[in-house]
Amino acid sequence: MLDHVVSLGFTALLLRPSLLETSTSQIDSFRALAEQAHERGLRVVVRVSGALGPVTGAHVHDDDRFVVGAERSGEGILERAEAFLAAGADGVDLGTIIPPEVDERTDLGRLTEYFTILHGLVAMHVEDGILGADVSADYPDTMRHHLQEDWLHHLRDDALTLTRWDVESLTRHITASLAEHDRFGAPPVWRYLPSFRLSAATDPGDGRRWFDVAGEERRRRGLSMQALMLALPGALYLRQGDEIALLDQDKPEAAMELAALVGAHAHTQASQFGSPLATVRHATRLRRERKLATSTLAFVTGLDWCPPQALTLLVRDVVVLVNTTDQAVALPEHASVLLSSQQLDQKDGLLQVPPTTTTWLDAATVR
């Protein structure tokens, strides 16, 4: 698993070892894993809590647990975090925080006290450690509290999860997330799918979000959103299995079975040009080379060759085109394609970007 993560071009691994008892010799197995990760240049962040289901949509009250297995709430979160940090963890993650708008038992003031203690624990054990959590942009006041008061290194929101599949919604959600983080001097942090498995029983949306389609269209949208996210400035989080376009409905429940399945698909896709795995690896390489993580972002409109119904971004020297229309978009004659989430077509001597496809272009070759 560790070698696979390294091959993707990612630099950290986020785990939730919820069944591991930190007060027993089981912690030695984590210590060994952390050592192996560090030998490969990987950092290890441990999730010690977090909602098990959606905090938005119709199913918010179906499962209100935020600790499971050997995890404990309250002071138990701090004790568990300290144990993993002492065993070699590079950071602590609290997962999805259930907002007080959903559960009145959530005390933001008390949470801020916990985060203050966790900041101290991380600083005591790790140089440049990471403290992270997930919040929902659907509760802006709560999100702003965490940004302003808790100063998390990685505060992920669900902007890309809750967007719809159209240029207006994508633009609005990306703009809002960037603006909120920038307002408090926090780096943007992205994920395009939630930590839990999407199903009819865990749908965090209203039936009109980008993922609310079935079959091949759902897979194509997922690959397109993944390619979009990989171009955005800031930090990125990718779920296990998404790099090989494995849909949630096809993921086995057992963690070891999922790891084996991902490994088998990765082995097959590694030699396939343009496969989901190859695209992720290529994207992370371009992201490093072109320094996209630290770039600014601009929305581009008024291009003669691009319909206004498609999303176009400029990230440093890369134009990112997300074709949210139902028609192919013809690229300019001398356009240099850096990456595409799907195979491009050709017509009348011009490359065509099919619907539901994200393409990266060298900005110097398109106007």
C-alpha positions as MATLAB code, in Angstrom:
seq = 'MLDHVVSLGFTALLLRPSLLETSTSQIDSFRALAEQAHERGLRVVVRVSGALGPVTGAHVHDDDRFVVGAERSGEGILERAEAFLAAGADGVDLGTIIPPEVDERTDLGRLTEYFTILHGLVAMHVEDGILGADVSADYPDTMRHHLQEDWLHHLRDDALTLTRWDVESLTRHITASLAEHDRFGAPPVWRYLPSFRLSAATDPGDGRRWFDVAGEERRRRGLSMQALMLALPGALYLRQGDEIALLDQDKPEAAMELAALVGAHAHTQASQFGSPLATVRHATRLRRERKLATSTLAFVTGLDWCPPQALTLLVRDVVVLVNTTDQAVALPEHASVLLSSQQLDQKDGLLQVPPTTTTWLDAATVR';
ca = [
       0.000    0.000    0.000;
       2.764    2.447    0.894;
       4.595    1.941   -2.392;
       1.315    2.470   -4.242;
       0.744    5.802   -2.489;
       4.285    6.909   -3.318;
       3.753    5.937   -6.961;
       0.696    8.214   -7.109;
       2.835   11.217   -6.269;
       1.166   11.902   -2.934;
       3.256   12.719    0.121;
       1.038   11.699    3.028;
      -1.303    8.934    4.100;
      -4.448    9.520    6.175;
      -5.527    6.477    8.217;
      -8.360    5.732   10.634;
      -7.214    2.699   12.672;
     -10.414    2.713   14.707;
     -10.051   -0.876   15.941;
      -6.522   -0.442   17.246;
      -6.237   -0.251   21.028;
      -3.513    2.276   21.771;
      -3.094    1.083   25.369;
      -1.912   -2.377   24.259;
       0.955   -3.791   22.226;
      -1.163   -3.176   19.105;
       0.372    0.293   18.952;
       3.631   -1.389   17.917;
       2.083   -2.368   14.595;
       1.296    1.275   13.914;
       4.799    2.311   14.946;
       6.223   -0.151   12.403;
       3.910    1.187    9.700;
       4.935    4.772   10.450;
       8.600    3.832   10.229;
       8.086    2.134    6.875;
       6.176    5.162    5.596;
       8.918    7.557    6.709;
      11.538    5.427    4.944;
       9.576    6.062    1.723;
       9.244    9.789    2.321;
       5.589    9.544    3.343;
       3.974   11.267    6.293;
       1.226    9.507    8.275;
      -1.781   11.353    9.673;
      -4.167    9.497   11.981;
      -7.884   10.153   12.190;
      -9.144    9.703   15.744;
     -12.824   10.600   15.274;
     -15.330   11.857   12.731;
     -18.932   11.487   11.582;
     -19.671    8.168    9.899;
     -22.272    9.614    7.558;
     -23.453   12.853    5.958;
     -23.976   16.106    7.849;
     -26.030   17.557    4.984;
     -29.028   16.309    3.053;
     -31.914   14.123    4.127;
     -29.845   11.573    6.081;
     -28.079   13.804    8.605;
     -29.780   12.223   11.610;
     -29.598    8.586   10.494;
     -26.298    7.928   12.286;
     -25.001   10.502   14.758;
     -21.927    8.570   15.886;
     -18.535   10.216   15.535;
     -16.428    7.617   17.362;
     -16.337    3.895   16.589;
     -14.412    0.787   17.635;
     -11.669    1.629   20.134;
     -12.170    5.381   19.721;
     -13.509    7.367   22.666;
     -15.108   10.803   22.823;
     -14.087   13.719   25.025;
     -10.724   13.316   26.705;
     -10.378    9.977   24.915;
      -9.745   11.831   21.649;
      -6.778   13.637   23.212;
      -5.368   10.470   24.765;
      -5.656    8.577   21.492;
      -4.074   11.405   19.526;
      -1.114   11.594   21.915;
      -0.569    7.835   21.710;
      -0.361    7.871   17.916;
       1.880   10.943   17.889;
       4.237    9.265   20.341;
       4.287    6.211   18.060;
       5.387    8.206   15.015;
       2.292    9.866   13.539;
       2.955   13.132   11.702;
      -0.429   14.594   12.469;
      -3.937   14.130   13.825;
      -7.260   14.394   12.033;
     -10.695   14.712   13.646;
     -12.616   13.736   10.527;
     -16.007   15.264    9.803;
     -17.194   17.508   12.628;
     -20.954   17.330   13.193;
     -22.023   20.999   13.255;
     -24.187   22.354   16.084;
     -26.845   23.144   13.478;
     -27.249   19.369   13.134;
     -26.521   18.202   16.692;
     -26.866   20.601   19.625;
     -24.441   18.451   21.613;
     -21.589   19.880   19.522;
     -19.977   22.620   21.607;
     -17.757   24.759   19.369;
     -16.110   26.445   22.339;
     -15.162   23.099   23.842;
     -13.896   21.924   20.459;
     -11.663   24.978   20.228;
     -10.187   24.054   23.611;
      -9.472   20.545   22.296;
      -7.856   21.944   19.172;
      -5.627   24.186   21.275;
      -4.446   21.150   23.227;
      -3.989   19.147   20.019;
      -1.908   21.931   18.488;
       0.387   21.656   21.500;
       0.589   17.862   21.281;
       1.393   17.934   17.571;
       4.059   20.613   18.061;
       5.604   18.630   20.914;
       5.980   15.441   18.881;
       6.380   16.555   15.251;
       8.120   19.313   13.369;
       5.649   20.847   10.895;
       2.897   18.463   11.970;
      -0.607   18.442   10.519;
      -3.910   18.987   12.320;
      -6.952   18.489   10.118;
     -10.721   18.044    9.991;
     -13.720   18.164    7.650;
     -16.546   20.704    7.811;
     -19.492   21.485    5.590;
     -19.752   24.704    3.599;
     -23.527   24.387    4.029;
     -23.019   25.790    7.557;
     -20.913   28.900    6.838;
     -20.987   30.323   10.390;
     -19.605   27.092   11.830;
     -17.025   26.824    9.077;
     -15.873   30.380    9.756;
     -15.572   29.613   13.465;
     -13.170   26.756   12.715;
     -11.187   28.893   10.274;
     -10.947   31.848   12.624;
     -10.624   30.190   16.022;
      -9.099   26.748   15.488;
      -6.383   27.444   12.892;
      -6.297   23.934   11.489;
      -3.551   23.225    8.999;
      -5.966   21.349    6.740;
      -9.611   22.297    7.066;
     -11.427   20.490    4.260;
     -14.877   21.557    3.150;
     -17.390   19.861    0.853;
     -17.572   22.529   -1.855;
     -16.590   20.109   -4.619;
     -18.832   17.389   -3.220;
     -21.977   19.490   -3.118;
     -21.588   21.262   -6.457;
     -23.910   20.489   -9.341;
     -22.745   19.560  -12.813;
     -22.938   22.989  -14.417;
     -20.591   25.917  -14.838;
     -22.520   28.276  -12.553;
     -22.551   25.882   -9.597;
     -18.923   24.838  -10.033;
     -17.818   28.461  -10.248;
     -19.863   29.445   -7.198;
     -18.652   26.573   -5.004;
     -14.969   26.916   -5.906;
     -15.092   30.701   -5.471;
     -16.788   30.458   -2.088;
     -14.311   27.920   -0.728;
     -11.305   29.922   -1.901;
     -12.760   33.149   -0.492;
     -13.516   31.680    2.947;
     -10.051   30.181    3.339;
      -8.311   33.279    2.002;
     -10.294   35.509    4.365;
      -8.576   33.884    7.348;
      -5.218   33.210    5.724;
      -5.832   29.457    5.551;
      -4.661   27.340    2.617;
      -7.445   25.842    0.474;
      -7.911   22.104    0.954;
      -9.946   19.988   -1.458;
     -11.766   16.708   -1.719;
     -14.434   15.893   -4.285;
     -16.032   12.932   -2.482;
     -16.844   12.406    1.225;
     -14.917   10.047    3.482;
     -17.890    7.689    3.730;
     -19.295    5.562    0.918;
     -21.932    7.153   -1.229;
     -25.227    5.308   -1.507;
     -28.920    6.104   -1.474;
     -28.787    5.855    2.334;
     -25.826    8.238    2.712;
     -26.510   10.814   -0.012;
     -25.334   14.196    1.346;
     -27.097   16.132   -1.409;
     -30.580   16.847   -2.714;
     -30.588   14.570   -5.745;
     -29.115   17.217   -8.042;
     -25.421   17.082   -7.176;
     -22.746   16.090   -9.684;
     -22.639   12.475   -8.495;
     -26.423   11.926   -8.713;
     -26.225    9.939  -11.943;
     -25.690    6.242  -12.533;
     -23.391    3.903  -14.404;
     -20.804    5.110  -16.888;
     -21.865    8.754  -16.599;
     -21.153    8.664  -12.857;
     -17.707    7.223  -13.548;
     -16.942    9.849  -16.206;
     -18.028   12.675  -13.932;
     -15.888   11.316  -11.129;
     -12.803   11.208  -13.342;
     -13.548   14.719  -14.594;
     -13.948   16.091  -11.062;
     -10.765   14.326   -9.996;
      -8.791   15.914  -12.841;
     -10.252   19.313  -11.932;
      -9.317   18.924   -8.261;
      -5.772   17.846   -9.116;
      -5.239   21.221  -10.827;
      -6.504   23.409   -7.979;
      -4.164   25.374   -5.696;
      -3.828   24.117   -2.150;
      -3.774   20.640   -0.596;
      -5.642   17.636   -2.009;
      -7.183   14.524   -0.465;
      -7.985   11.447   -2.550;
      -9.889    8.430   -1.233;
      -8.503    4.927   -1.627;
      -9.903    3.455   -4.833;
     -10.752    6.734   -6.555;
      -7.380    6.723   -8.313;
      -8.481    3.616  -10.246;
     -12.081    4.872  -10.755;
     -13.546    2.271   -8.421;
     -17.139    3.222   -7.646;
     -18.328    3.006   -4.038;
     -20.882    0.357   -4.945;
     -18.043   -1.904   -6.104;
     -15.852   -1.495   -3.032;
     -15.726   -4.460   -0.614;
     -16.510   -3.745    3.019;
     -13.353   -5.325    4.444;
     -10.327   -3.020    4.419;
      -7.868   -5.754    3.397;
     -10.119   -6.874    0.545;
     -10.353   -3.281   -0.675;
      -6.563   -2.900   -0.541;
      -6.130   -6.131   -2.509;
      -8.673   -5.042   -5.121;
      -7.049   -1.633   -5.520;
      -3.667   -3.305   -5.857;
      -4.916   -5.660   -8.575;
      -6.522   -2.836  -10.583;
      -3.457   -0.651  -10.134;
      -1.225   -3.408  -11.486;
      -3.414   -3.676  -14.589;
      -3.828    0.063  -15.144;
      -0.159    0.902  -14.610;
       0.719   -0.192  -18.149;
      -2.366    1.321  -19.795;
      -1.835    4.723  -21.382;
      -4.576    7.119  -20.325;
      -5.942    4.843  -17.591;
      -7.344    6.503  -14.442;
      -4.219    5.505  -12.509;
      -1.853    6.775  -15.203;
      -3.777   10.050  -15.360;
      -3.456   10.637  -11.609;
       0.277    9.923  -11.708;
       0.743   12.250  -14.680;
      -1.356   14.961  -13.004;
       0.645   14.919   -9.764;
       3.893   15.120  -11.751;
       2.641   18.124  -13.734;
       1.327   19.633  -10.505;
       4.826   19.476   -8.974;
       6.666   20.645  -12.080;
       4.365   23.602  -12.723;
       3.918   24.448   -9.022;
       0.124   24.432   -9.257;
      -0.325   23.933   -5.510;
       0.985   27.429   -4.799;
      -0.564   29.158   -7.796;
      -3.364   31.671   -8.024;
      -6.551   30.784   -9.878;
      -8.647   32.746  -12.335;
     -11.903   31.928  -14.096;
     -11.614   32.496  -17.839;
     -14.522   33.647  -19.999;
     -14.942   35.048  -23.487;
     -12.804   32.504  -25.330;
     -13.933   32.229  -28.951;
     -13.449   28.467  -29.066;
     -15.052   27.631  -25.709;
     -18.823   27.808  -25.087;
     -19.847   29.784  -21.967;
     -21.588   26.666  -20.600;
     -18.189   25.001  -20.055;
     -15.908   25.804  -17.099;
     -12.484   27.235  -17.902;
      -9.820   28.039  -15.296;
      -6.288   29.397  -15.457;
      -3.941   27.933  -12.837;
      -0.465   29.395  -13.349;
       0.356   28.385  -16.959;
      -2.319   25.698  -17.292;
      -5.803   26.217  -18.736;
      -8.244   23.710  -17.256;
     -11.338   23.009  -19.334;
     -14.239   21.101  -17.756;
     -16.775   20.286  -20.452;
     -20.075   20.411  -18.602;
     -22.017   20.772  -21.876;
     -23.652   17.973  -23.867;
     -21.558   18.727  -26.969;
     -17.881   18.221  -27.802;
     -15.670   21.317  -27.581;
     -13.194   21.804  -30.439;
      -9.776   22.987  -29.294;
      -7.753   25.631  -31.154;
      -5.532   24.283  -33.912;
      -2.235   24.532  -32.042;
      -3.528   23.646  -28.576;
      -1.060   21.565  -26.565;
      -2.900   19.016  -24.408;
      -1.150   18.192  -21.148;
      -3.705   15.818  -19.669;
      -7.282   14.618  -20.178;
      -9.688   12.615  -18.021;
     -10.997   10.826  -21.136;
      -9.651   10.095  -24.583;
     -10.081   13.032  -26.952;
     -11.708   12.757  -30.379;
     -10.632   14.399  -33.616;
     -12.763   16.065  -36.274;
     -11.783   18.251  -39.227;
      -8.195   18.251  -38.025;
      -9.064   19.606  -34.574;
      -8.994   17.830  -31.222;
     -12.438   17.515  -29.634;
     -13.061   17.427  -25.878;
     -16.066   15.127  -25.311;
     -18.811   15.965  -22.804;
     -18.013   15.123  -19.166;
     -14.285   15.472  -19.735;
     -11.637   17.651  -18.062;
      -8.585   18.649  -20.072;
      -5.414   20.502  -19.090;
      -3.911   22.725  -21.791;
      -0.668   24.655  -22.043;
      -1.898   28.228  -21.666;
       0.648   29.556  -24.171;
      -0.978   27.519  -26.956;
      -4.588   28.663  -26.534;
      -6.186   32.094  -26.649;
];
